Amino acid sequence: MNKNIFIPMAFSACPKDCFDSCSIITENDKGLRIRGNPMHPITSGFLCYKAKFFVDAALSEKRLKKPLLREGKRGKFREVTLEYALDVVVEKIKEIINDCGGECILPVEYAGNRALISYYFPRRFFNRIGSSVLQHSLCDEAGSAALRTLLGTSVGMDPEDLRKMRMIVFWGINPAWTNVHGWRLAKTSNAKIYVVDPTRTDTARGADVHIDPRPGTDIPLVLSILNVLSNYGIDAKEIGDIVLRYTPEYASKITGVDASRIRDFALDLLNERPFAVHIGYGFQRNIKGGLAVKTIAYMMHLLGMDGNFIYDAKHGIDYVYLGGTARGRIINQVNLARELERNDIRMLFVYNMNPLNSLPNQNLLREVIERKNIFMVVHDLFLNDTALFADVVIPAASFFEFNDLVDSYYHDYIAINQKVMAPPGEAISNHDLFVLLSRKMGFREHYLFEGEDEIMDKVLNDLNVNRDELYRKGFARIRRVRGELIFNPEGLREEIESYSPIEREGYLRLLSPTGIHGVGSQHDNIHGFDIFAHMNPSDALNLNLNDGDRVVIKNEYGTVETFLKIDPSVKIGTIIIYRGSWPSLHGWNVNYLTTDDVQEYSMGAAMNSTFVKVEKVRDV
Ligand code: SF4
C-alpha cells in the first residue's frame, strides 16, 4: 500500500446510508474540499447540509490512528501495532472456532459504509470461517418484505420520473432533511405535493398539503381513502367489506385527521393521476409497519399506480460474487440482545455499524454483552460507543482513503470513489483489513485476496459500464432491474382485519427520527446532535411542563434525563428524540428507551411503537 498517496482532484462517492448516493468532486490541493458533481443528474451540483462534516470527520484529530487493546475494564486501552492487534484477533477467532465452531462468531455490520467493496468484501471472510449471519432488520426490511408479498418486488420507480407526475406523496419521510435531491426533484416539478407525517417537518411545511395522522394509524387512513373511493367505482374486493366501516368520520377518530381532509386526499389520489408515493421508512418502523406499507401499495394498485412507488432499487449487481454465499445461523439484528441470550455467540466483529448506539433496548444489549463476556472487535474511524466496549479496536479508513464503487437504493447511477489521500497512522480500509486477516488465518483462496481494481472491473463489466464515461464524469447510468409486478393479495384481508391501533393510557408515543445533522450516529462527535425531548405545547400544558425543564423519560426499557423543548411541530400525544446521539458523550440516547419488539415481516424494527412517561425532574 502506498501511504504517501496525494491526489489533487478526484471523484468521490458518498457511501452513507442515504437515498441520494451523491457523486462528489473532491479537491485536495489546498486542503480537502468537496462539492456536488454538477454532471450527476441527481446530485445536480450540490450536497446536503451533513456533507460539510465529512471533511471535518476525515481530518479530525479525534480519528483513531493506532489499534487499541483493552486493558482491564471495558473502555480502558493501550495502543498496539496493527500487526499485534490482528494477531490477537486471529488467535481469538481460531480459539472460538476450535471450541464451538465458526457460528459462535457474529459479524455485526450494516450501512455505515455502503460502498460495494467495503460493504460486501468482508463477508467473503466471514463466509469462509462459517460465521453466524446478521439478519438486517433495523431499517426498511419489513416494508420490503411486505411489498414483495403483494407485488413480487420492493423495487420501485426511477425517481427521475417524478417530473412526469401530477402529484407526489411523501409518506412518512422528511426528504427536506434525508433525501434533499429527491425533495428538489419534487419541488422543481409541477406536481402537487402531499406529505403524510405526524410531525410538521420542514417537508410538511414546504408541501401543498400536510396530512398528519397519529403514528401507527396509516392503515385506517388508507382504509378510509378506499371507503371514499368506493363511491367512484374503486372496488377493494380483495379485502372484503372492511372498508365500509372506515368512513372518513370513523377513521378520523382513530387517525386524528379531519374527515374532510381525508375526502380531499382521496379525491386528489383519484383525479391527480399519475401520482407517485415515496414510501418512507419512518412509519414503517411500527409494530404493523410492514402491513401499513403493503396497504398503501394495495391502494396504489387499485388506482392503477402499482409501479409508481419509491422504496428500493436494484441494478443487477452480482452480490453473491461480491460477498459469497452465507450458510451460517441467522441472528436477527433488531433484538440482538435477546439473540445473544439465546445463542452461543462468543465474538462480535463490528464494522460499518455502531450497534451500541443504533440498536434498540441498549440497556439490555450492554448488560448481555457484559454478562456473557463477549469478545468484541470494532473497526471504526472513532472511539465511538461500540468501540469503547471493545476488546480490540482497529482504526478504519474514511471514504477519501480507499477506492470503491457506490450504487444507490434510490436512483440509477453507479459512482466511483477514488482514493485521494492515505489513511492516518495504521487506519485501514475494510478491504485491506480482511485481506490481512485472511493471510494471518493461513487461507489460500484467491477470492479472499482479490484486489479492489479486479473487483471493480468485474462489477463494471457485469453492468456494461463504459469505463471512459465513469472516469470522465464520476458516475454512469445503470439499468434498473425490477421484473414484472405480480399482484398477490392473498391473506391481505386477514392481515388488515388483525390490525388494531395501540395506545397506552398516560403514556406518550416516542418517535426517534433522523435529525438534520447526522447519518445514523455519524457526526455527533464532530458537530453535536439535538438531544432535547421535543413535545407539543398542549401535552406540555397537561403535564405542567415548561420549555427548558429538565425531564425524566421512562418506560420498561430504561430511564433517561434531558431537557424539554416545547415544539408545536410535534403531534399531540407524541414526543420526539432524534436518534444517533452518542451515549458516550451524553450518558444516554433514545435507544435506552426504544422497544426491541419485532414485526411479523422480516422481524423488522418497531421502535416507533415505543411509549414513555415524561415527568419534571424535581429539585431535591
Ligand atoms: S448524505 Fe446523502 S445527500 Fe448528503 S452527500 Fe451523502 S448521499 Fe448526498
Residues whose N, C-alpha, C, O or C-beta is under 5 A from the ligand:
A	BS01	SF4	C14 K16 C18 D20 S21 C22 L47 C48 A51
